Amino acid sequence: MRTVSATWASGFTLVELLMVIILIGVLSALGVGLFARSSAFAPLLATQQLASATLLAQQAALAGNPSTSVTIRQTSNAFEFEAADSLFSIRREGASVAYQVAGQSGLTPIPGGGFTINFDRMGRLAAPFSGQSLQFQISGDSDFTLCLSSLGAVYQGPCS
């Protein structure tokens, strides 16, 4: 009795492997290009950081802590948010922050010395903005609007 055996080679061909490597290289080159420009994210990060710092200052005010304010500064290369004795800093990447009292026209850039927002024991805006809402415009490669209502609510979008 005679047996015949056939050999089956399994796996990928060299051409298939090269195509996968080329495809991965092209996709990674495109992905690096998207993330290399972090300046597109700076306004979004500043918006989120401003909302977080505001909420931290409100919580401190509600808890009866002496630190009941948030201070916003924009230096030549960074945004700084100081709330409840904590300082948060992120790179500006060409972005800027301006504010306006809701219902008034014209945006005012954050002054060099900073812009301070105070809260009362109920977490609402205190003097000099009692009973008024503040709208912040964070601009750069993209623009974001943040509203701080007179009652202390923080939300993305214009004050209505």
C-alpha positions in Angstrom: 0.0 0.0 0.0 1.3 3.3 -1.0 0.4 6.6 0.7 0.6 10.0 -0.9 0.9 13.0 1.3 0.3 16.5 0.2 1.8 19.4 2.1 -0.4 22.3 2.8 1.3 25.5 3.6 -0.9 27.9 5.7 -0.3 31.5 6.5 0.0 34.8 4.7 1.9 35.6 1.6 4.6 38.2 1.6 2.5 40.5 -0.6 -0.4 40.4 2.0 2.0 41.1 4.9 3.5 44.1 3.0 0.1 45.5 2.2 -0.9 45.4 5.9 2.3 47.1 6.9 1.9 49.8 4.3 -1.8 50.3 5.4 -0.7 50.6 9.1 2.0 53.1 8.1 -0.4 55.3 6.2 -3.1 55.3 9.0 -0.5 56.1 11.6 0.9 59.0 9.6 -2.6 60.4 9.2 -3.3 59.9 12.9 -0.1 61.7 14.0 -1.0 64.6 11.9 -4.4 65.0 13.6 -2.9 64.9 17.1 0.3 66.9 16.4 -1.7 70.1 16.3 -2.8 70.4 19.9 -3.8 74.0 19.4 -7.2 72.8 18.1 -7.8 71.3 21.6 -6.6 74.3 23.7 -10.0 76.1 23.6 -11.9 73.0 24.5 -9.5 72.2 27.4 -9.7 75.8 28.7 -13.5 75.6 28.6 -13.6 72.3 30.5 -11.0 73.6 33.0 -12.9 76.8 33.6 -16.1 74.8 34.3 -14.3 72.5 36.7 -12.6 75.4 38.6 -15.9 77.2 38.9 -17.6 74.1 40.3 -14.8 73.6 42.7 -15.1 77.2 44.0 -18.9 76.7 44.3 -18.5 73.5 46.3 -16.0 75.3 48.6 -18.5 78.1 49.1 -21.3 75.7 49.9 -19.1 73.8 52.4 -18.4 77.1 54.2 -14.7 77.3 53.3 -13.1 80.7 53.2 -12.0 80.2 49.5 -15.1 81.1 47.7 -13.8 82.4 44.4 -12.2 81.4 41.1 -9.6 83.6 39.5 -8.9 83.3 35.7 -5.5 84.5 34.3 -4.1 84.3 30.9 -0.4 84.7 30.7 1.6 84.8 27.4 1.7 81.0 27.2 -0.8 79.6 29.7 -4.3 79.8 31.2 -4.4 79.6 35.0 -7.4 78.8 37.0 -7.2 79.3 40.8 -10.0 77.9 43.0 -10.2 76.7 46.5 -6.5 77.2 47.1 -5.6 75.1 44.0 -4.0 76.3 40.9 -4.6 74.7 37.5 -2.6 75.6 34.4 -2.9 74.6 30.8 -1.0 75.8 27.7 -2.7 78.5 25.7 -1.6 77.4 22.2 -2.8 80.7 20.8 -6.2 80.6 22.4 -7.8 83.5 24.4 -10.6 84.0 26.9 -13.0 86.9 27.0 -16.2 87.5 29.0 -19.3 89.6 29.0 -22.2 90.2 31.4 -25.2 88.4 29.8 -27.4 90.9 28.1 -24.7 93.4 27.5 -22.8 93.8 24.2 -19.1 93.3 23.6 -16.6 90.9 25.0 -14.0 92.0 27.5 -10.6 90.2 27.4 -9.4 88.8 30.7 -7.1 91.5 32.2 -3.5 90.7 32.8 -3.9 90.7 36.6 -6.7 88.2 36.3 -10.5 88.1 36.6 -12.0 86.9 39.9 -15.5 85.5 40.4 -16.9 85.3 43.9 -19.7 83.0 45.2 -22.0 83.3 48.2 -22.8 80.6 50.7 -25.5 79.3 48.4 -23.1 78.9 45.4 -24.6 81.8 43.5 -22.6 84.6 41.9 -21.7 87.3 44.5 -20.7 90.9 44.2 -19.9 92.6 41.8 -22.0 90.2 39.6 -24.9 89.4 42.0 -28.0 88.6 40.0 -26.2 88.6 36.7 -25.0 85.8 34.4 -21.5 85.7 32.9 -20.7 84.4 29.5 -17.2 83.3 28.5 -15.9 83.0 25.0 -12.8 80.8 24.6 -11.4 81.3 21.1 -8.6 79.7 19.1 -8.7 77.3 16.2 -12.2 76.6 17.4 -14.6 78.7 19.6 -16.4 77.6 22.7 -19.0 79.5 24.8 -19.5 78.8 28.5 -22.3 80.4 30.6 -22.1 80.9 34.4 -25.7 81.7 35.4 -26.6 84.1 38.2 -27.7 81.0 40.2 -24.3 79.3 39.8 -25.2 76.8 37.1 -22.3 76.2 34.6 -23.1 75.0 31.1 -21.6 75.1 27.7 -23.3 77.4 25.3 -24.6 81.0 25.4 -26.5 82.4 28.4 -30.2 82.6 27.5 
